[in-house]
Amino acid sequence: MLKHVLTAFVLLTSAPALAQLPDARMEAQPGDPAHPDTVIDFGDPQPLTIVTDAGDIEMSVLFADTDPERARGLMFREELADDAGMLFDFETVRPVSMWMRNTLIPLDIIFLSEEGEIVKIIGNARPHSLRQLLSDFPVRAVLEVRGGLTAEREIMPGDRVEHAMFPMPETDDAPSEEAGDAPAEDETGDEAAAEDAPEDTGAADTEE
């Protein structure tokens, strides 16, 4: 009898706390981006290049830059080609988190700075997982590709993604100045460069 009373007490005292938690198992309603029957038009795939020490990787990716597109992501897709993926533009630089709700296949999640630099990789994120996958750094975008691709193609933090949303990298093609016209060296230049140097951007992770 005492055991039943204690069990009832635990359930009653836990109920208010449980009621405050979002029910992640709640099915999406028709019209919701997470509903399988909702049609989200991402438009035509766009060209994207991942620049690595091992060579450039040419891809053709879908572009998600609206709330419904970002909410849908790669849900319900049964396969993903090696040269395909999805690029999420969050429009501002901020910490972000991703999850694998309604995602049927493993994905590699690549977090990108405003310049397109890879700052973190989460490899082989588990299908259907509701775990929050954090950027750990302020980022502008996320690129999702087939699970395992980053390890196979030696894609690492510090590599760069080229796409129309990112500024083009500076080139060394500018004409050199005449020696006599060279500006005087600023003594504070090295100190300013040290202060502006980026912090360690992290390493690739594999979701456990």
N, CA, C and O of each residue as an XYZ file, in Angstrom:
832
protein
N       0.836     -1.199      0.000
C       0.000      0.000      0.000
C       0.876      1.257      0.000
O       0.624      2.207     -0.741
N       1.914      1.239      0.852
C       2.806      2.388      0.939
C       3.514      2.629     -0.391
O       3.728      3.772     -0.796
N       3.880      1.520     -1.072
C       4.558      1.641     -2.358
C       3.673      2.355     -3.372
O       4.150      3.211     -4.117
N       2.382      2.007     -3.408
C       1.456      2.639     -4.347
C       1.270      4.121     -4.029
O       1.161      4.946     -4.936
N       1.233      4.455     -2.732
C       1.075      5.851     -2.327
C       2.282      6.672     -2.763
O       2.133      7.780     -3.278
N       3.498      6.117     -2.552
C       4.704      6.826     -2.948
C       4.772      7.014     -4.461
O       5.184      8.070     -4.941
N       4.368      5.987     -5.213
C       4.371      6.091     -6.674
C       3.427      7.183     -7.142
O       3.768      7.972     -8.023
N       2.223      7.229     -6.543
C       1.247      8.247     -6.915
C       1.762      9.641     -6.585
O       1.547     10.584     -7.347
N       2.449      9.770     -5.439
C       2.988     11.069     -5.044
C       4.039     11.553     -6.043
O       4.045     12.724     -6.422
N       4.934     10.644     -6.472
C       5.971     11.014     -7.433
C       5.354     11.470     -8.747
O       5.799     12.459     -9.330
N       4.329     10.755     -9.222
C       3.679     11.121    -10.475
C       2.998     12.475    -10.374
O       3.068     13.283    -11.300
N       2.336     12.722     -9.244
C       1.629     13.983     -9.080
C       2.586     15.158     -9.000
O       2.330     16.214     -9.578
N       3.697     14.975     -8.277
C       4.650     16.075     -8.138
C       5.443     16.298     -9.414
O       5.930     17.404     -9.649
N       5.586     15.259    -10.253
C       6.338     15.405    -11.493
C       5.490     15.971    -12.613
O       6.029     16.528    -13.569
N       4.171     15.840    -12.518
C       3.288     16.237    -13.614
C       3.456     17.689    -14.033
O       3.530     17.955    -15.233
N       3.520     18.656    -13.095
C       3.680     20.050    -13.535
C       4.956     20.268    -14.332
O       4.955     21.001    -15.321
N       6.060     19.626    -13.899
C       7.318     19.791    -14.623
C       7.234     19.178    -16.003
O       7.717     19.761    -16.974
N       6.621     17.997    -16.102
C       6.490     17.345    -17.394
C       5.617     18.159    -18.332
O       5.856     18.193    -19.539
N       4.615     18.808    -17.783
C       3.696     19.581    -18.618
C       4.383     20.781    -19.243
O       3.931     21.295    -20.266
N       5.493     21.240    -18.622
C       6.187     22.407    -19.147
C       7.155     22.053    -20.265
O       7.625     22.943    -20.974
N       7.469     20.748    -20.439
C       8.411     20.349    -21.459
C       7.727     20.244    -22.809
O       6.600     19.752    -22.880
N       8.371     20.692    -23.890
C       7.766     20.529    -25.214
C       7.705     19.064    -25.579
O       8.654     18.322    -25.325
N       6.598     18.633    -26.173
C       6.434     17.245    -26.566
C       7.037     17.068    -27.949
O       6.402     17.362    -28.962
N       8.287     16.578    -27.975
C       8.985     16.435    -29.246
C       8.347     15.375    -30.125
O       8.594     15.337    -31.331
N       7.513     14.496    -29.522
C       6.877     13.440    -30.300
C       5.592     13.917    -30.960
O       4.991     13.185    -31.746
N       5.169     15.127    -30.650
C       3.936     15.628    -31.233
C       4.063     15.681    -32.750
O       5.038     16.222    -33.273
N       3.091     15.126    -33.455
C       3.144     15.099    -34.905
C       2.868     16.488    -35.470
O       2.029     17.235    -34.964
N       3.594     16.806    -36.524
C       3.382     18.086    -37.192
C       2.024     18.104    -37.869
O       1.542     17.078    -38.350
N       1.422     19.264    -37.901
C       0.117     19.435    -38.528
C       0.289     19.743    -40.020
O       1.328     20.268    -40.420
N      -0.712     19.426    -40.846
C      -0.638     19.768    -42.268
C      -0.339     21.253    -42.464
O      -0.920     22.107    -41.795
N       0.548     21.539    -43.361
C       0.990     22.909    -43.587
C       2.264     23.253    -42.847
O       2.965     24.192    -43.223
N       2.578     22.498    -41.786
C       3.823     22.700    -41.057
C       4.986     22.201    -41.923
O       4.859     21.165    -42.576
N       6.119     22.920    -41.941
C       7.256     22.448    -42.747
C       7.723     21.049    -42.377
O       8.300     20.350    -43.210
N       7.479     20.626    -41.122
C       7.910     19.301    -40.689
C       6.905     18.212    -41.032
O       7.126     17.049    -40.694
N       5.804     18.560    -41.695
C       4.815     17.553    -42.100
C       5.225     16.994    -43.461
O       5.570     17.763    -44.358
N       5.195     15.663    -43.634
C       5.685     15.078    -44.895
C       4.907     15.501    -46.126
O       5.449     15.459    -47.231
N       3.641     15.911    -45.973
C       2.836     16.300    -47.130
C       2.983     17.773    -47.501
O       2.476     18.208    -48.536
N       3.672     18.538    -46.662
C       3.876     19.954    -46.967
C       4.944     20.101    -48.048
O       6.038     19.549    -47.931
N       4.620     20.841    -49.090
C       5.554     21.037    -50.201
C       6.358     22.317    -49.969
O       5.792     23.400    -49.823
N       7.667     22.177    -49.939
C       8.570     23.322    -49.802
C       9.399     23.416    -51.081
O      10.103     22.472    -51.440
N       9.314     24.550    -51.760
C      10.039     24.740    -53.015
C      11.371     25.435    -52.741
O      11.408     26.626    -52.435
N      12.455     24.684    -52.853
C      13.786     25.240    -52.616
C      14.388     25.876    -53.871
O      15.467     26.466    -53.809
N      13.709     25.759    -54.987
C      14.285     26.265    -56.225
C      15.336     25.317    -56.776
O      15.515     24.206    -56.276
N      16.022     25.770    -57.808
C      17.044     24.934    -58.442
C      18.287     24.833    -57.564
O      18.607     25.774    -56.838
N      18.995     23.697    -57.624
C      20.269     23.583    -56.902
C      21.261     24.638    -57.370
O      21.232     25.074    -58.521
N      22.140     25.040    -56.456
C      23.118     26.087    -56.749
C      24.536     25.526    -56.644
O      24.786     24.631    -55.836
N      25.457     26.036    -57.443
C      26.838     25.539    -57.380
C      27.533     25.974    -56.099
O      27.325     27.083    -55.606
N      28.355     25.086    -55.572
C      29.107     25.345    -54.342
C      30.412     24.562    -54.439
O      30.447     23.451    -54.966
N      31.470     25.155    -53.928
C      32.779     24.503    -53.938
C      33.346     24.470    -52.527
O      33.349     25.484    -51.828
N      33.826     23.304    -52.110
C      34.555     23.185    -50.848
C      36.037     23.141    -51.190
O      36.495     22.229    -51.878
N      36.784     24.130    -50.706
C      38.208     24.245    -51.010
C      38.997     23.605    -49.868
O      38.960     24.090    -48.737
N      39.709     22.518    -50.164
C      40.480     21.797    -49.157
C      41.924     21.649    -49.620
O      42.245     21.896    -50.783
N      42.792     21.241    -48.689
C      44.186     20.980    -49.047
C      44.296     19.803    -50.007
O      45.247     19.713    -50.783
N      43.312     18.894    -49.950
C      43.331     17.721    -50.824
C      42.749     18.007    -52.200
O      42.785     17.140    -53.073
N      42.212     19.209    -52.411
C      41.627     19.560    -53.697
C      40.240     20.137    -53.548
O      39.620     20.021    -52.491
N      39.752     20.757    -54.600
C      38.420     21.365    -54.587
C      37.351     20.299    -54.800
O      37.543     19.351    -55.561
N      36.218     20.471    -54.113
C      35.088     19.549    -54.228
C      33.908     20.340    -54.764
O      33.388     21.228    -54.088
N      33.491     20.020    -55.970
C      32.379     20.721    -56.608
C      31.062     20.053    -56.226
O      30.927     18.832    -56.308
N      30.088     20.869    -55.807
C      28.807     20.343    -55.378
C      27.668     21.154    -55.991
O      27.876     22.245    -56.522
N      26.474     20.603    -55.908
C      25.251     21.284    -56.349
C      24.239     21.132    -55.222
O      23.718     20.040    -54.997
N      23.960     22.226    -54.510
C      23.211     22.136    -53.262
C      21.929     22.957    -53.316
O      21.827     23.934    -54.058
N      20.958     22.540    -52.515
C      19.758     23.339    -52.309
C      20.076     24.454    -51.324
O      20.933     24.297    -50.455
N      19.385     25.579    -51.460
C      19.663     26.765    -50.650
C      18.441     27.080    -49.801
O      17.349     27.296    -50.327
N      18.628     27.105    -48.473
C      17.538     27.373    -47.533
C      17.801     28.704    -46.839
O      18.701     28.807    -46.005
N      17.009     29.729    -47.186
C      17.208     31.047    -46.572
C      15.912     31.658    -46.054
O      15.865     32.858    -45.783
N      14.858     30.852    -45.910
C      13.615     31.307    -45.280
C      13.310     30.380    -44.110
O      13.838     29.271    -44.037
N      12.458     30.834    -43.196
C      12.126     30.010    -42.031
C      11.536     28.654    -42.423
O      11.973     27.639    -41.883
N      10.556     28.589    -43.344
C      10.026     27.271    -43.722
C      11.087     26.369    -44.347
O      11.105     25.166    -44.086
N      11.963     26.931    -45.163
C      13.013     26.121    -45.789
C      13.993     25.612    -44.750
O      14.382     24.445    -44.781
N      14.401     26.484    -43.821
C      15.336     26.043    -42.786
C      14.694     25.016    -41.866
O      15.369     24.097    -41.401
N      13.391     25.160    -41.595
C      12.701     24.202    -40.726
C      12.592     22.834    -41.391
O      12.689     21.809    -40.716
N      12.392     22.807    -42.699
C      12.246     21.538    -43.416
C      13.594     20.854    -43.616
O      13.732     19.656    -43.366
N      14.569     21.604    -44.058
C      15.887     21.023    -44.257
C      15.851     19.796    -45.154
O      15.189     19.792    -46.192
N      16.566     18.760    -44.746
C      16.645     17.518    -45.511
C      15.756     16.429    -44.926
O      16.053     15.242    -45.063
N      14.672     16.826    -44.279
C      13.732     15.847    -43.733
C      13.154     14.965    -44.842
O      12.942     15.413    -45.969
N      12.905     13.707    -44.492
C      12.166     12.736    -45.315
C      12.918     12.282    -46.568
O      12.347     11.554    -47.379
N      14.155     12.677    -46.752
C      14.908     12.235    -47.930
C      15.576     10.895    -47.633
O      16.199     10.718    -46.587
N      15.440      9.969    -48.553
C      15.930      8.612    -48.339
C      17.365      8.428    -48.806
O      17.993      7.428    -48.461
N      17.896      9.356    -49.576
C      19.280      9.262    -50.028
C      19.792     10.658    -50.376
O      19.021     11.597    -50.570
N      21.111     10.760    -50.448
C      21.739     12.036    -50.781
C      23.015     11.731    -51.549
O      23.887     11.017    -51.053
N      23.125     12.267    -52.752
C      24.306     12.026    -53.578
C      25.540     12.682    -52.967
O      25.435     13.613    -52.169
N      26.710     12.182    -53.357
C      27.950     12.721    -52.810
C      28.161     14.185    -53.169
O      28.812     14.917    -52.423
N      27.620     14.618    -54.298
C      27.818     16.009    -54.718
C      26.594     16.875    -54.435
O      26.446     17.956    -55.005
N      25.720     16.396    -53.553
C      24.502     17.140    -53.206
C      24.522     17.495    -51.726
O      25.327     16.968    -50.958
N      23.626     18.395    -51.338
C      23.521     18.791    -49.944
C      22.566     19.961    -49.812
O      21.797     20.264    -50.725
N      22.627     20.616    -48.656
C      21.795     21.795    -48.432
C      22.598     22.830    -47.655
O      23.255     22.516    -46.663
N      22.530     24.075    -48.130
C      23.191     25.197    -47.470
C      22.135     26.057    -46.796
O      21.229     26.572    -47.452
N      22.258     26.211    -45.464
C      21.326     27.012    -44.670
C      21.945     28.387    -44.427
O      23.042     28.483    -43.877
N      21.259     29.439    -44.829
C      21.698     30.810    -44.561
C      20.858     31.358    -43.413
O      19.643     31.506    -43.542
N      21.518     31.663    -42.277
C      20.806     32.180    -41.108
C      20.731     33.707    -41.102
O      20.188     34.298    -40.168
N      21.270     34.342    -42.131
C      21.127     35.783    -42.376
C      21.910     36.666    -41.422
O      22.322     37.761    -41.804
N      22.125     36.225    -40.203
C      22.957     36.958    -39.256
C      23.978     35.997    -38.660
O      23.819     34.779    -38.738
N      25.022     36.555    -38.067
C      26.059     35.740    -37.433
C      25.677     35.519    -35.978
O      25.563     36.471    -35.206
N      25.480     34.267    -35.611
C      25.042     33.941    -34.249
C      25.261     32.451    -33.994
O      25.398     31.677    -34.941
N      25.294     32.041    -32.720
C      25.334     30.604    -32.439
C      24.033     29.951    -32.899
O      22.956     30.516    -32.716
N      24.129     28.779    -33.487
C      22.943     28.073    -33.965
C      23.006     26.626    -33.498
O      24.058     26.138    -33.083
N      21.869     25.950    -33.573
C      21.816     24.520    -33.279
C      20.972     23.842    -34.344
O      20.042     24.431    -34.895
N      21.317     22.591    -34.623
C      20.598     21.788    -35.601
C      20.088     20.535    -34.897
O      20.530     20.214    -33.794
N      19.154     19.824    -35.539
C      18.740     18.521    -35.032
C      18.376     17.647    -36.224
O      18.368     18.106    -37.366
N      18.074     16.376    -35.942
C      17.856     15.391    -37.001
C      16.421     14.871    -37.000
O      16.166     13.755    -37.452
N      15.494     15.663    -36.502
C      14.095     15.258    -36.498
C      13.623     14.952    -37.925
O      13.859     15.730    -38.850
N      12.959     13.814    -38.081
C      12.386     13.392    -39.370
C      13.433     13.233    -40.469
O      13.090     13.194    -41.650
N      14.700     13.140    -40.091
C      15.763     12.943    -41.072
C      16.087     11.455    -41.134
O      16.391     10.840    -40.112
N      16.022     10.880    -42.326
C      16.074      9.426    -42.475
C      17.479      8.884    -42.680
O      17.692      7.678    -42.555
N      18.437      9.737    -42.989
C      19.792      9.297    -43.316
C      20.815     10.060    -42.475
O      20.549     11.191    -42.067
N      21.982      9.463    -42.208
C      23.025     10.196    -41.483
C      23.516     11.386    -42.307
O      23.563     11.330    -43.536
N      23.875     12.451    -41.615
C      24.382     13.653    -42.283
C      25.647     14.147    -41.589
O      25.810     13.980    -40.380
N      26.528     14.750    -42.356
C      27.617     15.537    -41.790
C      27.159     16.993    -41.768
O      26.666     17.512    -42.769
N      27.325     17.644    -40.624
C      26.869     19.021    -40.449
C      28.094     19.923    -40.337
O      28.918     19.763    -39.438
N      28.199     20.872    -41.264
C      29.376     21.730    -41.385
C      28.973     23.165    -41.048
O      28.157     23.762    -41.749
N      29.539     23.714    -39.987
C      29.222     25.075    -39.553
C      30.206     26.058    -40.203
O      31.413     25.816    -40.229
N      29.671     27.169    -40.727
C      30.457     28.093    -41.545
C      30.420     29.518    -41.005
O      29.382     29.995    -40.546
N      31.556     30.183    -41.065
C      31.637     31.587    -40.667
C      31.038     32.476    -41.745
O      30.597     31.996    -42.789
N      31.029     33.779    -41.481
C      30.482     34.743    -42.438
C      31.301     34.782    -43.727
O      30.795     35.174    -44.778
N      32.561     34.374    -43.641
C      33.422     34.355    -44.822
C      33.392     33.007    -45.536
O      34.027     32.844    -46.578
N      32.653     32.033    -44.978
C      32.601     30.716    -45.585
C      33.630     29.743    -45.040
O      33.762     28.634    -45.558
N      34.365     30.135    -44.003
C      35.347     29.225    -43.410
C      34.641     28.183    -42.544
O      33.701     28.497    -41.813
N      35.106     26.950    -42.638
C      34.553     25.876    -41.809
C      35.100     26.020    -40.394
O      36.314     25.995    -40.195
N      34.215     26.171    -39.407
C      34.648     26.339    -38.020
C      34.384     25.096    -37.174
O      34.999     24.922    -36.121
N      33.479     24.233    -37.623
C      33.197     23.011    -36.863
C      32.483     22.022    -37.777
O      31.721     22.413    -38.660
N      32.743     20.729    -37.549
C      32.064     19.665    -38.287
C      31.547     18.636    -37.295
O      32.281     18.193    -36.411
N      30.288     18.258    -37.442
C      29.732     17.120    -36.708
C      29.477     16.026    -37.733
O      28.646     16.183    -38.628
N      30.190     14.925    -37.599
C      30.095     13.857    -38.584
C      29.066     12.809    -38.209
O      28.899     12.475    -37.036
N      28.375     12.291    -39.221
C      27.430     11.194    -39.061
C      26.400     11.447    -37.962
O      26.218     10.619    -37.069
N      25.738     12.580    -38.033
C      24.636     12.854    -37.101
C      23.557     11.790    -37.286
O      23.207     11.436    -38.412
N      23.036     11.286    -36.171
C      22.121     10.145    -36.202
C      20.742     10.526    -36.713
O      20.188     11.544    -36.299
N      20.179      9.716    -37.614
C      18.810      9.960    -38.088
C      17.814      9.968    -36.935
O      17.938      9.182    -35.995
N      16.839     10.848    -37.008
C      15.716     10.967    -36.067
C      16.118     11.504    -34.693
O      15.250     11.674    -33.836
N      17.392     11.773    -34.457
C      17.818     12.244    -33.141
C      17.269     13.644    -32.869
O      17.265     14.505    -33.749
N      16.806     13.854    -31.633
C      16.325     15.170    -31.214
C      17.389     15.941    -30.432
O      17.123     17.021    -29.905
N      18.577     15.384    -30.365
C      19.680     16.048    -29.669
C      20.034     17.354    -30.377
O      20.094     17.404    -31.606
N      20.266     18.404    -29.601
C      20.659     19.690    -30.157
C      22.141     19.641    -30.540
O      22.997     19.374    -29.696
N      22.431     19.896    -31.795
C      23.795     19.871    -32.314
C      24.266     21.317    -32.441
O      23.852     22.037    -33.350
N      25.129     21.730    -31.528
C      25.468     23.146    -31.355
C      26.667     23.553    -32.204
O      27.586     22.767    -32.433
N      26.633     24.806    -32.666
C      27.750     25.325    -33.455
C      28.970     25.631    -32.581
O      30.101     25.544    -33.058
N      28.761     25.982    -31.332
C      29.815     26.375    -30.383
C      30.449     27.726    -30.724
O      31.140     28.306    -29.886
N      30.234     28.221    -31.901
C      30.776     29.504    -32.340
C      29.671     30.277    -33.054
O      28.745     29.668    -33.590
N      29.752     31.599    -33.069
C      28.826     32.344    -33.934
C      29.103     31.994    -35.398
O      30.250     32.054    -35.844
N      28.076     31.635    -36.135
C      28.228     31.247    -37.537
C      27.177     31.952    -38.385
O      26.194     32.480    -37.865
N      27.395     31.953    -39.682
C      26.440     32.544    -40.617
C      25.622     31.471    -41.319
O      24.472     31.707    -41.692
N      26.215     30.278    -41.503
C      25.559     29.271    -42.329
C      25.933     27.870    -41.872
O      26.874     27.671    -41.103
N      25.166     26.903    -42.370
C      25.430     25.481    -42.137
C      25.283     24.754    -43.468
O      24.339     24.997    -44.220
N      26.218     23.868    -43.747
C      26.144     23.010    -44.927
C      25.948     21.574    -44.462
O      26.731     21.065    -43.660
N      24.905     20.922    -44.965
C      24.661     19.514    -44.654
C      24.968     18.672    -45.888
O      24.513     18.969    -46.992
N      25.756     17.606    -45.673
C      26.125     16.699    -46.756
C      25.943     15.262    -46.274
O      25.631     15.022    -45.108
N      26.140     14.312    -47.187
C      25.983     12.904    -46.832
C      26.873     12.539    -45.655
O      28.017     12.984    -45.564
N      26.335     11.723    -44.753
C      27.104     11.290    -43.606
C      28.375     10.558    -44.012
O      28.333      9.647    -44.840
N      29.501     10.951    -43.433
C      30.782     10.323    -43.723
C      31.577     10.995    -44.825
O      32.752     10.681    -45.017
N      30.952     11.921    -45.558
C      31.634     12.542    -46.695
C      32.834     13.374    -46.261
O      33.865     13.367    -46.934
N      32.713     14.092    -45.144
C      33.811     14.970    -44.726
C      35.063     14.163    -44.385
O      36.178     14.588    -44.690
N      34.882     13.002    -43.754
C      36.041     12.164    -43.437
C      36.639     11.569    -44.709
O      37.859     11.521    -44.864
N      35.777     11.117    -45.617
C      36.250     10.494    -46.854
C      37.009     11.479    -47.729
O      38.001     11.107    -48.356
N      36.561     12.728    -47.783
C      37.174     13.730    -48.661
C      38.132     14.654    -47.914
O      38.594     15.653    -48.467
N      38.428     14.324    -46.666
C      39.397     15.077    -45.857
C      39.018     16.548    -45.731
O      39.862     17.437    -45.849
N      37.734     16.783    -45.490
C      37.237     18.142    -45.246
C      37.399     18.445    -43.764
O      36.949     17.669    -42.922
N      38.034     19.561    -43.436
C      38.366     19.855    -42.050
C      38.094     21.314    -41.703
O      37.993     22.157    -42.595
N      37.972     21.619    -40.389
C      37.904     23.021    -39.980
C      39.111     23.791    -40.515
O      40.237     23.293    -40.503
N      38.861     24.996    -40.977
C      39.899     25.792    -41.624
C      39.777     25.786    -43.131
O      40.256     26.702    -43.799
N      39.129     24.742    -43.683
C      38.829     24.742    -45.117
C      37.761     25.791    -45.405
O      37.163     26.346    -44.484
N      37.526     26.057    -46.681
C      36.641     27.157    -47.054
C      35.574     26.689    -48.037
O      35.823     25.844    -48.896
N      34.381     27.258    -47.890
C      33.283     26.997    -48.816
C      33.077     28.235    -49.682
O      32.968     29.350    -49.173
N      33.027     28.029    -50.984
C      32.759     29.119    -51.919
C      31.339     28.982    -52.462
O      30.957     27.945    -53.005
N      30.568     30.061    -52.298
C      29.176     30.113    -52.761
C      28.825     31.584    -52.926
O      29.491     32.454    -52.365
N      27.789     31.858    -53.690
C      27.411     33.243    -53.969
C      27.110     34.046    -52.708
O      27.224     35.271    -52.731
N      26.728     33.395    -51.605
C      26.391     34.137    -50.395
C      27.627     34.633    -49.643
O      27.522     35.523    -48.799
N      28.798     34.062    -49.945
C      30.016     34.438    -49.237
C      30.859     35.393    -50.091
O      30.820     35.318    -51.319
N      31.619     36.290    -49.447
C      32.497     37.173    -50.221
C      33.593     36.370    -50.905
O      34.061     35.361    -50.377
N      33.995     36.827    -52.079
C      35.078     36.156    -52.793
C      36.395     36.388    -52.057
O      36.650     37.497    -51.588
N      37.237     35.353    -51.949
C      38.529     35.543    -51.270
C      39.421     36.489    -52.055
O      39.333     36.568    -53.280
N      40.276     37.203    -51.344
C      41.202     38.120    -52.003
C      42.238     37.334    -52.792
O      42.654     36.251    -52.380
N      42.650     37.881    -53.920
C      43.664     37.233    -54.752
C      44.951     38.038    -54.719
O      44.979     39.178    -54.255
N      46.016     37.424    -55.221
C      47.322     38.089    -55.258
C      47.606     38.678    -56.633
O      48.762     38.909    -56.986
N      46.548     38.922    -57.413
C      46.734     39.404    -58.778
C      46.878     40.922    -58.869
O      47.153     41.453    -59.945
N      46.693     41.630    -57.739
C      46.770     43.092    -57.777
C      48.186     43.529    -58.142
O      49.143     42.912    -57.674
N      48.356     44.568    -58.960
C      49.708     45.017    -59.357
C      50.493     45.516    -58.156
O      49.952     46.185    -57.275
N      51.773     45.180    -58.134
C      52.622     45.605    -57.023
C      52.961     47.080    -57.158
O      52.996     47.613    -58.268
N      53.211     47.745    -56.029
C      53.532     49.160    -56.037
C      55.013     49.358    -56.341
O      55.838     48.493    -56.045
N      55.334     50.479    -56.921
C      56.730     50.812    -57.140
C      57.429     50.962    -55.798
O      56.840     51.434    -54.826
N      58.691     50.556    -55.758
C      59.415     50.585    -54.490
C      59.456     51.990    -53.913
O      59.341     52.172    -52.701
N      59.622     52.998    -54.794
C      59.718     54.358    -54.292
C      58.412     54.881    -53.741
O      58.399     55.812    -52.936
N      57.295     54.278    -54.179
C      55.992     54.762    -53.749
C      55.416     53.956    -52.598
O      54.277     54.184    -52.192
N      56.186     53.018    -52.069
C      55.670     52.159    -51.007
C      55.357     53.002    -49.785
O      56.164     53.853    -49.409
N      54.200     52.790    -49.150
C      53.855     53.575    -47.961
C      54.726     53.196    -46.783
O      55.243     52.081    -46.715
N      54.886     54.123    -45.859
C      55.667     53.854    -44.659
C      54.995     52.772    -43.835
O      53.770     52.740    -43.725
N      55.797     51.884    -43.254
C      55.265     50.780    -42.467
C      54.689     51.297    -41.159
O      55.306     52.124    -40.487
N      53.535     50.822    -40.805
C      52.892     51.211    -39.554
C      53.431     50.326    -38.447
O      53.278     49.106    -38.508
N      54.050     50.905    -37.446
C      54.650     50.118    -36.377
C      53.620     49.349    -35.577
O      53.942     48.348    -34.937
N      52.375     49.819    -35.611
C      51.346     49.137    -34.818
C      50.681     48.021    -35.609
O      49.761     47.372    -35.110
N      51.134     47.789    -36.838
C      50.453     46.814    -37.685
C      50.461     45.414    -37.115
O      49.418     44.762    -37.072
N      51.638     44.927    -36.667
C      51.708     43.562    -36.152
C      50.864     43.401    -34.904
O      50.229     42.363    -34.716
N      50.847     44.410    -34.049
C      50.051     44.326    -32.827
C      48.569     44.255    -33.164
O      47.830     43.469    -32.571
N      48.132     45.082    -34.121
C      46.723     45.059    -34.506
C      46.360     43.724    -35.117
O      45.274     43.202    -34.863
N      47.268     43.152    -35.935
C      46.980     41.859    -36.552
C      46.846     40.781    -35.499
O      45.991     39.902    -35.610
N      47.696     40.843    -34.464
C      47.611     39.844    -33.404
C      46.301     39.949    -32.662
O      45.700     38.939    -32.297
N      45.853     41.186    -32.437
C      44.590     41.365    -31.722
C      43.411     40.886    -32.549
O      42.410     40.422    -32.003
N      43.530     41.001    -33.889
C      42.423     40.631    -34.761
C      42.477     39.184    -35.200
O      41.575     38.720    -35.898
N      43.527     38.448    -34.803
C      43.653     37.064    -35.259
C      42.496     36.242    -34.733
O      42.106     36.402    -33.576
N      41.924     35.345    -35.570
C      40.792     34.533    -35.116
C      41.212     33.535    -34.063
O      42.348     33.061    -34.058
N      40.299     33.219    -33.177
C      40.555     32.206    -32.174
C      40.490     30.832    -32.820
O      40.050     30.693    -33.961
N      40.938     29.804    -32.073
C      40.848     28.430    -32.546
C      39.404     28.122    -32.902
O      38.496     28.354    -32.105
N      39.197     27.599    -34.102
C      37.827     27.398    -34.575
C      37.273     26.030    -34.246
O      36.137     25.728    -34.612
N      38.032     25.200    -33.575
C      37.467     23.918    -33.162
C      37.872     22.807    -34.103
O      38.688     23.012    -35.002
N      37.303     21.627    -33.898
C      37.669     20.449    -34.671
C      36.434     19.677    -35.059
O      35.328     19.938    -34.585
N      36.658     18.713    -35.941
C      35.534     17.890    -36.375
C      35.126     16.939    -35.267
O      35.983     16.358    -34.601
N      33.844     16.774    -35.063
C      33.308     15.861    -34.069
C      32.510     14.783    -34.771
O      32.021     14.975    -35.885
N      32.386     13.657    -34.110
C      31.476     12.613    -34.564
C      30.427     12.421    -33.503
O      30.757     12.206    -32.337
N      29.156     12.494    -33.885
C      28.086     12.364    -32.907
C      28.073     10.960    -32.368
O      28.136      9.994    -33.129
N      27.991     10.838    -31.047
C      27.943      9.525    -30.404
C      26.508      9.138    -30.123
O      26.253      8.062    -29.582
